[in-house]
Amino acid sequence: MNYLPRSSTADERTKLDYEAIFGNDNGEDEDPKILAGYFLEHQSFVKALDKNRRLEIVRARKGMGKSALLSHLKYRLTEDSDPIDPEAIVIKVTGNDLIGLADFSGSDSSKIENRWKQVICKRISMEIANQIGFAASNDTMSLIEAAEIEGLKGKNLVSGLMSRIGSAIDTASKIATNGALSIATTNPTDIDTLGYEHILRRIQKSKERNVWLLVDDIDAKFVDTSEMQVRIGAFFSAIRSLAFSVEGLRARVSVRPDVWTSLRMMEDQDKLRQYITEIKWSDDHLRKIFAKRILSYLQRNGEIAYDAWNEQEDYTRIVNQIFSGQFRIGAEKGSDPLQVAMMLAGKRPRWMGQLCKQAGSAAGDFLIQQRHFDAVMSSFGQEKISDLIKEHRHQFSELQKVIDAFRGSEKSLTKFRLLSLLDRGFVNKIGASNVPHVNGFPFKTTDQIAELLFEIDLIVGEKQGKHTQFQTDPTLFSSEQNSQNKIPWIVNLSYRKFLGIQ
C-alpha cells in the first residue's frame, strides 16, 4: 500500500477528537454500542459466544482484549438487535467483586472450592432477586449451604435458587409487617401488598432461562503464594463443577497466561485446558480493528458519505483521515501508519490505542505524523515499563533492576552478549545467592532470567528478518539455533527510546 504525504492543516478538515477515535482504554468501560461498532469477532471467539458451551476460559495478556470480549458478549446476549440469548440473566463481575462476598483465607483447597460455589450461587441469587424487584442485600442473601448446592445438581439453576429467594422474601415480608404478612398470603393483584408469589412461580416454571456469569480479572493482584494459588485454582475447579452439574449456567472467565501457568497446585488444570480460548491478534486483525475504530468514529461524527465506506475496501482512505506524511519502521519508509503504531505498542490493542491518543495529543489540531509518535515514545516507554513490572512482579520480584541493566545497551544482542549483559548489570551486582525465584523456581542460571524476558515480551527474537514474540514461537530461546548464537535478541520497540537504546 502507498501512503502518500498529504496536507495536515487544521482548516482543511473537521477537527478530530483523538480520545473518541481510539476509544476507551478499558473495554469494559466503553459504551457497548460504540464497542460493537468496531469489535472484531474473529474465529477464536466463536466458542465464547456459543450459548451451548457451558464454560469458556478466555486467556490473554493484559491489554489484549479480554475485558472487551466479555463486555461485548454481555451486549450481544440481551441488548443487541439480534440477541444471542434474549431471556438470559447476565451477570458481569470482577474477581474482586466475588472475593468481597466471603472470607477466602486458608489453604484447604476443598473448603475454598466449596466457598467459591457458595459465593457464586449467592451472587446469582442476588441478581435474580434484584430482577424481580426485591432489594436484596449481602445480609439478606446469606451464603447458600453445601447441602443446598448438592440439591441443585441436575436442576435448572434459576428455578433451583428460587425457593431460597422466596424464603428470603418471606422473612423480609414478616419483618417489614411485624409478622402480619408472609409471601404465602400476598395477593398478586393487590398493589398494596408485596405480591412476589406470582413472580416466583412464573420464573420457577421458566425451565429454559440461562444464567450467564461473566467473571473478569479473577487473577487481579495475583501474588505467587500458596494461599493465592489455592484461592484462584479452587475458583476454576468450582466454576467447572457448577457449570457441568446444574442446568442453565454459562460461565465465561478471563485469566492471564502467566497466572495460569503459575497455578502449579491446581489439580484440575489438565481437565480445564479444553475450555480455553486464546486471544491472539495477527497484524491484519489489529489493522482491521483500528480501521473499524476510525471508521466508526467518522460515521458517528462525519459526513454521510462515510456510511458507504468499509474497513477493507476503503482502508487507505480511512487511515488518511487521521494520519499524514511518510511513516517508517527503522529505515523502511512508506509504511502503514497503523503498522508503525502496532510495532511501537508491542501489538497489544490497549497499548496501541493509548499510543495513538498520546500521539494525537502531541499533534493537537493536526493529523498525526511520524514526528508525533517520536515525540511521545520516551514517556510512553516509561509508562509501559511500569505496567510490565506490575503485571509480572509475581514472576520475578527484581524485574525493575533487570530492565535497568539494558539502559544504553546495544540494539541487537546474541544470546552470549545478552547473558553477559544480565550477568554484568544484575546478577553480579546483587550476587547470585540473592537472586530471587524466577517463575516460581530457584535461580540457577542467567538463562532463566533471559527466557523470562522473552516470555513477557521485553525482548523479541529476530527470525528470518522478522521480530518473533514468545506467543508465536515459545521454544525459540531454548532452540539449538539460539544456543549457537544465531538468534539476535532485541528490546521491544515500546521501551527502546526510554532506555536509551538506539
Helices and strands as residue ranges (DSSP letters): G 10-12, H 18-21, G 27-29, H 32-38, G 43-45, H 46-49, E 55-59, H 66-74, I 75-79, E 89-94, H 95-99, H 109-131, H 146-152, H 157-176, G 183-185, H 197-205, E 211-216, H 226-245, E 249-255, H 257-262, H 269-272, G 273-275, E 276-278, H 283-301, G 304-308, H 315-319, E 328-329, E 332-333, H 337-344, H 349-363, H 370-392, H 399-404, E 412-413, H 415-422, I 423-427, H 428-430, G 432-434, H 446-455, E 459-463, E 466-468, H 480-483, E 489-491, H 493-496
